[in-house]
Amino acid sequence: MITGEFNKLHTLLREEEQLLLRSLEEEERETLQRLQENVTKFSQQSSSLQQLITEIEEKCQQPVVELLKDVKSTLSRSENVKLQEAEAVSTDLKNVYKISLDMREALKRFGGSFHRSWGEHHPRS
């Protein structure tokens, strides 16, 4: 009887473990995807800013008259570069993984039946 109860409990714990592992894997995938999206945004922003810096450096090499002619268009393009803030990505677990109510109930049942059968075979003095 104890072996049967133990096997049931073992099966329940294995199932619970698989559910939690799948949930953690999904959460990890979502977090990595959001982090990758942030990296992509920042790479695009960096590239845009680098192009503007290069353009401004080239214009600085031109004669003053030429520089002043193009400064307005360069400034307007630099103002159009939108610096986006990164989405905050927490590395903390979203879900607090607790033993489900079913598992608690199974553990209580297992503990109760174990104590009852132990008491029948080992009476107190």
VENTAWO-V840103 format. One line per field, one symbol per residue. ss: DSSP state (2 for helix, 1 for strand, 0 for the rest). psi: psi as a letter, one per 40 degrees, with the letter a starting at -180 (. if undefined). burial: # if it has 9 or more other C-alpha atoms within 8 Angstrom, else .. A space follows every 10 residues. Layout:
ss = ???
psi = ???
burial = ???
This chain:
ss = 0222222222 2222222222 2222222222 2222222222 2222222222 2222222222 0002222222 2222222222 0000000000 0000000000 2222222222 2222222222 20000
psi = dddddddddd dddddddddd dddddddddd dddddddddd dddddddddd dddddddddd eiidddddde ddddddddde hhhiiihhhh eihdhhhihi dddddddddd dddddddddd egii.
burial = ....##..#. .##..#...# ......#... #..##..#.. ##..#..##. .#...#..## .....##... ...#...#.. #......... .......... ..##.##..# ...#....#. .....
